[in-house]
Amino acid sequence: MINLKTLFRLILVSQETMINWCITMGLLLATKKCPICDNEMKIIVKQLSYRCHQKHGQPHDYRLSALNNTWFSGSKFSIENIIILTYLFSVGTTKYEDIKRETSDLTKTTSHNTISDWLNFCREVVFDWVEKYQSVDLLGGEGVVVEIDETKVGKRKYNRGRLVDGTWILGLVEIQIGANCRRGGRFRLEICPLNKRDADTLLPLIRKHVKIGTTIVSDCWAGYYRLTDNGFVHFTVNHSKEFVNSHTGANTQTIESQWRAMKRNLLRGGIPQDNLYLHLAEYLWRRHVLHNNLDNFIFFIDCIKQLYNPLM
């Protein structure tokens, strides 16, 4: 995987090198068709635009920004700084001071608002990817176990006790069973609408993510009581009596361990309730990258191209 030093040395060394790299990666287009004469317009690197200048036939001098409908459009932030911030986000560097240090120079200091805006732009990219990926890659299937549970994400009242004032989250994790191995596989998170967790709220969320016929393991919460009627095989464990069902072996230990990992991650910078969905998407995206041994930066660029298509 590329590091920041290599990014500066090989990609950001000059305007021409940087733009050619963006073209190679599919973030910008080398040419576009002129809408007047249909001739091919080549990118003018210094001006970051396309131009078609015709003196004969149908004379015209047409110009078009090369940044339209791209990851770089509509921003006063330089392309160089956008690439740097994109890289830092992809590898998990989201602290404001770290980003400010790498994107500021002697003449201009990157503002807190600019960093905040671009971090949210990045999170919107991964949210779009999560929504598309989850809609076509359902969990489970016949003979596959999925553990489900809900947790509340927020701050403890008065910073003490067990009472939490926050948002209910539904979690679903597919269990991978191998030789002497049982671990969590694919993972899904959903914010419970209206902060409810009754059957009418939870069942549509479960059907959205889990294939009919899947074996679902949960606690004895009443919101799950209609799972069998909806085509799922359902086992429960009564946590007021035991951690593992003594008759069936059913347990929710894997999903509970996922909660611990998720909350550790979110609590590093606090839990912003207004855009919690973006931070949950970021967590799912990073977990997918880690579990599939993907290159953070290259994969994030692929996600950008799904949302910001320069061909449009």
C-alpha positions in Angstrom: 0.0 0.0 0.0 1.2 3.5 -0.8 2.4 5.7 2.0 2.2 9.5 2.4 5.9 10.0 1.5 5.4 8.1 -1.7 2.2 10.0 -2.5 4.2 13.3 -2.4 7.2 11.9 -4.3 5.5 10.1 -7.1 2.0 11.7 -7.5 2.0 15.2 -6.1 5.4 16.2 -7.5 3.9 18.4 -10.2 0.5 19.6 -11.5 0.9 17.5 -14.7 1.9 14.3 -12.8 -1.0 14.8 -10.4 -3.6 15.3 -13.1 -2.2 12.4 -15.2 -2.5 10.2 -12.1 -6.1 11.3 -11.6 -6.8 10.4 -15.2 -5.2 7.0 -14.8 -7.2 6.3 -11.6 -10.5 7.3 -13.3 -11.1 10.4 -11.2 -10.8 12.7 -14.2 -11.2 12.2 -18.0 -8.4 12.8 -20.5 -11.0 13.8 -23.2 -14.6 14.8 -23.6 -16.9 15.3 -26.6 -17.7 18.9 -27.6 -21.5 19.2 -27.4 -21.5 21.6 -30.3 -19.5 19.8 -33.0 -18.9 16.4 -31.3 -15.1 16.7 -31.7 -12.9 15.4 -29.0 -11.6 17.9 -26.5 -8.4 17.1 -24.7 -7.8 18.3 -21.2 -5.7 21.4 -20.7 -3.7 20.6 -17.5 -2.7 24.1 -16.5 -6.3 25.4 -16.8 -8.0 22.2 -15.7 -10.5 22.5 -18.5 -11.4 21.2 -22.0 -11.6 23.5 -25.0 -12.9 23.3 -28.5 -12.0 26.2 -30.7 -13.4 26.0 -34.3 -13.0 28.8 -36.9 -14.7 27.0 -39.7 -18.1 25.3 -40.3 -19.9 26.2 -37.1 -17.4 28.6 -35.5 -17.3 28.4 -31.7 -15.0 28.6 -28.7 -16.4 26.2 -26.1 -14.8 25.6 -22.7 -15.7 23.1 -20.0 -14.2 22.6 -16.6 -12.5 19.3 -16.2 -13.7 19.1 -12.6 -17.4 19.0 -13.4 -19.2 16.0 -11.8 -16.0 14.7 -10.2 -14.7 14.3 -6.7 -13.0 17.7 -7.0 -15.9 19.8 -8.3 -17.4 22.8 -6.4 -14.6 23.0 -3.9 -12.1 25.8 -3.1 -9.8 23.2 -1.6 -6.9 22.5 -4.0 -6.8 19.1 -5.9 -3.5 18.4 -4.1 -5.0 18.8 -0.7 -8.1 16.8 -1.7 -5.9 13.9 -2.7 -4.0 14.2 0.6 -7.1 14.3 2.7 -8.6 11.4 0.7 -5.6 9.4 1.3 -5.5 10.2 5.1 -9.2 9.3 5.5 -8.8 6.0 3.6 -6.0 4.9 6.0 -7.9 6.0 9.1 -6.1 9.3 9.9 -9.2 11.4 10.7 -7.8 13.6 13.6 -8.2 17.3 12.6 -4.7 18.3 13.8 -3.1 15.6 11.7 -5.0 16.6 8.6 -4.3 20.3 9.2 -0.6 19.6 9.4 -0.5 17.8 6.1 -2.7 20.2 4.1 -1.6 23.6 5.4 1.4 25.6 4.2 3.2 28.8 5.0 0.6 30.9 3.2 -2.7 29.3 4.3 -3.9 27.1 7.2 -6.6 24.6 6.5 -9.7 25.6 8.5 -11.6 23.3 10.9 -14.8 23.7 8.8 -13.0 22.6 5.6 -11.6 19.5 7.2 -15.0 18.7 8.8 -16.8 19.1 5.4 -14.4 16.9 3.6 -14.4 14.2 6.2 -18.2 14.1 5.9 -17.8 14.0 2.1 -15.6 10.9 2.5 -18.1 9.3 4.9 -20.9 9.9 2.4 -18.8 8.0 -0.1 -18.5 5.0 2.2 -22.2 5.3 3.2 -23.1 5.1 -0.5 -20.9 2.0 -0.9 -22.3 0.3 2.2 -25.9 0.9 1.0 -25.2 -0.6 -2.4 -23.1 -3.5 -1.1 -25.6 -4.5 1.6 -28.5 -4.4 -0.8 -27.1 -7.1 -3.1 -25.1 -9.2 -0.6 -27.6 -10.5 2.0 -26.4 -12.4 5.0 -27.2 -16.0 5.7 -29.0 -18.7 3.8 -30.1 -22.2 4.7 -27.8 -23.8 7.3 -26.0 -20.5 8.0 -26.2 -18.8 11.4 -26.7 -15.1 11.9 -26.6 -13.6 15.4 -28.6 -10.5 16.0 -28.8 -8.0 18.9 -29.5 -4.4 19.7 -27.4 -1.9 21.6 -27.7 1.7 22.6 -25.0 4.1 21.3 -24.7 7.4 23.2 -23.4 9.0 26.4 -24.1 7.7 29.9 -26.2 10.1 31.9 -24.1 12.2 34.2 -21.1 10.0 33.1 -22.0 7.2 35.4 -24.3 4.3 36.0 -25.8 2.1 33.3 -28.5 4.5 32.0 -27.6 5.6 28.5 -29.3 8.4 26.6 -28.7 7.6 23.0 -29.7 5.7 19.8 -30.8 2.1 19.4 -28.7 0.2 16.8 -29.5 -3.3 15.4 -26.5 -5.4 14.7 -26.4 -8.6 12.6 -23.3 -10.8 12.2 -22.9 -13.9 10.1 -21.1 -16.7 11.9 -18.2 -18.4 10.1 -17.6 -22.0 11.4 -14.4 -23.8 10.5 -12.1 -26.5 12.0 -12.0 -25.6 15.7 -13.0 -22.1 14.8 -16.1 -20.0 15.2 -15.8 -16.3 14.4 -17.8 -13.3 13.1 -18.0 -12.8 9.3 -20.0 -10.2 7.5 -21.6 -7.6 9.7 -24.5 -5.2 9.3 -25.7 -2.2 11.3 -29.0 -0.3 11.2 -30.2 2.6 13.2 -33.6 1.7 14.5 -36.2 4.2 13.0 -37.8 6.5 15.6 -35.5 4.9 18.1 -37.9 2.0 18.5 -37.0 -1.7 18.8 -40.4 -3.4 18.7 -41.3 -6.2 16.2 -42.8 -3.8 13.7 -39.5 -1.9 13.6 -37.0 -4.8 13.8 -38.6 -7.3 11.4 -38.3 -5.1 8.3 -34.7 -4.4 9.1 -33.9 -8.1 9.5 -35.7 -9.0 6.3 -33.7 -6.2 4.5 -30.4 -7.9 5.4 -31.0 -11.6 6.0 -32.1 -14.3 3.6 -35.2 -16.3 4.3 -34.4 -19.7 5.8 -31.4 -18.4 7.7 -30.9 -19.7 11.3 -31.1 -16.6 13.6 -29.9 -16.6 17.2 -31.0 -13.8 19.5 -31.8 -13.1 23.1 -35.4 -13.3 24.3 -36.4 -9.8 23.4 -40.1 -9.6 22.4 -39.3 -7.8 19.2 -38.0 -11.0 17.7 -40.9 -13.3 18.6 -42.3 -13.3 15.0 -39.1 -14.5 13.3 -40.3 -18.1 12.8 -43.5 -16.9 11.3 -41.5 -14.9 8.8 -39.5 -17.8 7.4 -36.5 -17.9 9.7 -35.2 -20.6 11.9 -35.0 -19.0 15.3 -33.1 -20.0 18.5 -32.9 -17.9 21.6 -30.8 -17.6 24.8 -32.2 -16.2 28.0 -29.5 -13.9 29.3 -31.2 -13.5 32.7 -30.4 -17.2 33.3 -27.4 -18.2 31.1 -25.0 -17.0 28.4 -25.3 -20.2 26.3 -28.6 -22.0 25.9 -27.9 -25.3 27.8 -30.2 -27.3 25.5 -29.4 -25.9 22.0 -26.0 -24.3 22.5 -27.4 -21.0 21.1 -25.5 -17.9 22.1 -25.0 -14.3 21.0 -21.3 -14.0 22.2 -20.0 -13.0 18.7 -22.4 -10.1 18.2 -21.7 -8.9 21.7 -18.0 -8.9 21.0 -18.7 -6.9 17.8 -20.5 -4.2 20.0 -17.4 -3.8 22.1 -15.1 -3.3 19.0 -17.6 -0.9 17.4 -18.0 1.3 20.5 -14.2 1.4 21.1 -13.9 2.7 17.6 -16.7 5.3 17.8 -15.8 6.6 21.3 -12.3 7.7 20.1 -13.8 10.9 18.9 -17.1 10.9 20.6 -20.4 9.9 19.1 -22.1 12.7 17.0 -25.8 11.8 17.0 -26.6 14.0 14.0 -24.5 12.1 11.6 -24.2 8.8 13.5 -25.2 6.9 10.3 -22.1 8.2 8.5 -19.8 7.0 11.3 -21.5 3.6 11.4 -21.0 3.3 7.7 -17.3 4.2 8.1 -16.9 1.5 10.7 -18.5 -1.1 8.4 -16.4 0.0 5.5 -13.1 -0.2 7.5 -14.1 -3.6 8.8 -14.8 -4.8 5.3 -11.4 -3.6 4.1 -9.6 -5.3 7.0 -11.4 -8.6 6.7 -10.8 -8.7 2.9 -7.2 -7.5 3.0 -7.9 -4.7 0.6 -5.7 -1.7 -0.2 -7.5 1.2 1.7 -6.6 3.9 -0.7 -7.3 2.1 -4.0 -10.5 0.7 -2.7 -11.7 4.1 -1.5 -10.9 5.6 -4.9 -13.1 2.8 -6.5 -15.9 3.8 -4.1 -15.5 7.5 -5.1 -15.9 6.6 -8.7 -19.2 4.8 -8.0 -20.6 8.0 -6.5 -18.8 10.7 -8.6 -18.7 9.5 -12.1 -16.8 11.9 -14.5 -18.5 10.3 -17.5 -21.9 11.8 -16.4 
